[in-house]
Structures are given as structure tokens and as C-alpha cells.
Amino acid sequence: MTPTFDDIESAAKQIVGAAHKTPVATSRTINARTGAEVFFKCENLQRAGAFKFRGAYNALSRFTPDERRRGVVTFSSGNHAQAIALAGQVLGIPRVIVMPSDAPEVKRIATEGYGGEVILYDRDKEDREAIGKRLASERGLTLVPPYDHPHIIAGQGTATRELIEEVGALDLLFVPCGGGGLLSGSAIAANAMEANCKVIGVEPAAGDDGARSFRTKTLQTVNNPKTVADGARTPSLGSLTFPLVLQYVADMVTVDDPTLLKTMFYLWERLKLVVEPTGALGAAAALAGTTPIRGLRVGVILSGGNVDLTQMPAWIQYR
Amino acid sequence: MTPTFDDIESAAKQIVGAAHKTPVATSRTINARTGAEVFFKCENLQRAGAFKFRGAYNALSRFTPDERRRGVVTFSSGNHAQAIALAGQVLGIPRVIVMPSDAPEVKRIATEGYGGEVILYDRDKEDREAIGKRLASERGLTLVPPYDHPHIIAGQGTATRELIEEVGALDLLFVPCGGGGLLSGSAIAANAMEANCKVIGVEPAAGDDGARSFRTKTLQTVNNPKTVADGARTPSLGSLTFPLVLQYVADMVTVDDPTLLKTMFYLWERLKLVVEPTGALGAAAALAGTTPIRGLRVGVILSGGNVDLTQMPAWIQYR
């Protein structure tokens, strides 16, 4: 079932009081530097540190009493894992999370901290979807995948709905893209609320499967790309998200890792906001100058802030 | 002239529209961990990245036309320098800033970026006050020192005024202390608005002159202390701030550098807010457990966010 703007409206009602209405940050310095009006939607300040809580809570809160009792299983490199763990905690639903063994430690620890049962797998050798499906069948759990699910997509779309509701018309909206849940939800919302708003999906250069899929109109994949944007290392768009991206997204662009880290640190220093690499994808594309933004009203989703600070000694050279 | 709460009320009117009304951050995790309700006043999100803009703008905007034309001189290790540079830029006032040659590069560059003329001095060999006074007399500039000035103290007090106005009664308020401008302004405001609110000044352990002065009731000094809290390396409280601290502050405590950095990173990871070491002093004391906070409503001033990220490889071990 393909989600629509009505589903986003419904998700907004569903998550009210549970998810934060996150603030919108602006910077005179960034506006002066770009000649644009840039509005940063601070999903790094969302519960569990990323937009993912929106979709997770929207999905889990619609479980039947029987599904709630039996529990949820999911697979995620990190932020969706934390979101499911926390949403399940809030709703009293048992949860099993399949995470790659090389996921940032901070994300694994946070997931366990929210009371999720974490099962690690080897990203190079095992298939997380197969593990998730097996656990669902063996234990009677309901599988809620990280992006390719109508309640997830609709929930993620509520961030853009809030942004446009607060700041008004936008000419451009830059959205990080992994599996396309946030991107397709954002694009549905932007299209319904501001038909002239062009939505740009942003991927790390090493994980450009979405951009290639967008250009060729055929689903492309990537195998475990090496990028600091750990939230965008997904192998491909999904069966729900890919058609939505083709229908509603104006363009897909990529950002290389050095540019991404430079932008991330720039956001830390200018906005005083901790944004993780994946969370800075939209900002990196908006500030790169490759898509003209001068004179425009520009939205940027800062999608998450769950950064692994132990990486700082390796990353700081790119500041 | 000793500032009063009336002066803080007047400063609040003076800076409205120029300074940000900064947000108040809260964390369910921190509240659960401490058993308290903790309200973080985000002065790291103030213009120029610290509370200092409040006092600087309050002082400079009261200059006579002749004073405005001739300009301002100040001395500062960093955040007051940036604040004077920016407030002067906004008001069209020429400004000369005397900074120590070992001030964080990020603060010097930002000061120059706001169009301040920076004059560097050697912290071990020269007296910044003497340099400031000489420049004032030679060039006809008005000296606005970083803390010992009634308009500065009154301006800094507006942060606590806003905090209590927004969140209501507090039992405790933790405030970073360098020269005592923020601390005395905060204590005047808290005392006037919530007589039962105990204000705790917090210094780095190596720069504990204020705590020693508080206990002995005699002004104590410290010589260029080695601490990561570069904003609190001031030699002593001032002739205005010391009596105010004695009158209105309930206690003075200190925090060692490892604890300070650990708290700073904890704030980055939990609140997703970039706070500089000096800015984390109040939070470090509040979370340390030495002052009991369980069951209380606790205010914490996060005083600034102008962190020098190039220090990260050295600092991250304390996370």
C-alpha cells in the first residue's frame, strides 16, 4: 500500500505528544554566505536522536493488542534500531533488533539502553532481511523494516510537514537518502503542501545507488559501500520508496566523504548543533554550490545527531 | 555603580530584537539519571555563540553619539571579544580587541570575522588591562571590560531572567564563573525573581580564585591557570562582581578538567548541543553529585559553544 499525504496527516496525529516537534534553526552567517534563506529542520533533536522515531512510533502504535503482546523485530544499522527500541519501550512492546556488527558502538549501546534485544550479524556475509524474517516466523514477531513500510514512510514525512507548516513556502528541500523512507515521505509532504517545492535527495558518493536508480529509472544496488554516512549504506531503495522517489523527487545528488565531514563540522561550529555525518548530507549538498540556491527559500533536513565521537581523531582533519 | 534587578529589566528591554531569546533544553535521560528536573539555558545558541553578546550589546547600545563615533576597546580571552566585535558591527561602532596570543584560534578568527581590530599580547608577560587603558587614552576609545562593568553585569543577568520567566521557580541554579559577570548578574536576577533559588558559581579547579575569595571573604587571585576552561582563566573576580557574589551567591564549587570534558561530551551526545568546556562548568557541577539535586528543579546556564575542534584528538580520551 503506497502512502499518501493523508497517511502523513494521520501519522502527525498519531505521534503528537510522543515525538518532539523539533525546532527549526537558522544562521545569519549561512544566509549571508549563500544569499539564500536556509531553514534547518533539527531532527537531530528528535527523541533517540533522529527522525526515525517518527516512523517507528507511527508503526508500532498501530499494532493490534495481539501484535503488541508478541513483539516487533527489525533490522537497522543504527538509528531505526534505537527508534524501534525506544518506541517499543514507550508502548510496552517487546523488541528484537538485528544490527550489523560494525554499527557505531554508540548506536548499539543506545539501542540496548532502550531495552532492545540486539542480535548482531556480519554485514559482509549475512542477509539482515533473511535474519529478520526468520526471527519473525520463529518467534511470532511482527517485522517492521527500516524504510520500506507505509507507516514508516508516512511517519518520516511528518518532519517536512512540520517544517513547511512552520516556515511557509520553500523553493528547495534537501533530504538525506539511505533507503528512501525519509526522502519519499518528505517528497509526498512537500508536493502536497507546496507544489513548487523541488525535493533533492542526497546520498554519499560511495553509496549512490539511489541517484543511479533515479537516472536510469531502474532499481540499482550497492554492496556495503565504504562511507562515513553509516545511515546511508543501505543496498538500495525499496519497492515502495523507489516509485515514490521517481514520482515526487526532483533530483538526486551525491556528496563525497571529505565534503560531508567538512560540512558536519561547519554545522557544529556555526549552529552549535551536533549532527552526524548522514545527518549532514542535505546540508552538504545545499552548501556545496552545485545546486544553485541564491535568492531561494531552502529547507534542509538535519536527519540525525547520533555521532560516534570516538571517530573524531580520524575525522577532524577534514574540518 | 552596583547594578540591581532594575538594571537587568532595563537591559532586557535594551537587547530585545538584537540578542536571541535562547531556548531551554531538557533531557528525559538526564532527568531520569539525576531524579531532578534540569533546565539547560542554551547560551551556546546566543549570537556569537555565548551569553557575552547580552552584556556587550547592552553596554555599546548605551554609548553617546560621540562615544560611538570614537569607538570601543576591550580585552578578552575570546567570547567577550567576539561579542564586542559583533555588537559593534551591528551598531556601527569601531572596535579594538586585546586578546591573549594563546586564545583559541577559532575565537580570534571569529572576532576578526566580525570586523574587530585584534591586538595580541603575551599572557605571561603583559597586562591586558594596562594595554586596554593605554589604547583608550591614546585613541580616545571607551573601555568596556569583560565583566567588571554595570552594563555588562546587567546584560548577562538577562539570561537567568529569561530562564526563570520561561520555566518558573527553581531550587538551584548552576552558573559558570570566570570574572563573575555572568554569575553576579544571574544571582541578582534569581534573587529578585525567586528568593528561594540558591545560585551556585562553578569554576575550573585550577582557577579556583573565586571559590577561595568566597570562602575567605577576601579577594584571591590566580595566575594564568592551566585549564581547558579558557573562558574562566581570569585572574580574579572584579571590584563590582566580588561584593555581588558575596551578597547573592549561595556557594562556589570547582570541577576538574577531566570531569569537565567528560560532561561536555555527555552534553554533545545527549543534548546534541555543542558546548565549549567553560560552557559546561555549570552542567558538570550539577551532574557531579557533590551538590544534591534529587527531587529539585535545577537551572544550568550553558554559557557558550565556541569550542576549538582542533583540540578534539587531545580531549576525546576524557569522554
Interface residues (C-beta under 8 A of the other chain):
Chain A: P23 N44 L45 G49 V106 F265 W268 E269 K272 L273 V274 V275 G305 V307 L309 T310 M312 P313 I316 R319
Chain B: P23 N44 L45 G49 V106 F265 W268 E269 K272 L273 V274 V275 G305 V307 L309 T310 M312 P313 I316 R319
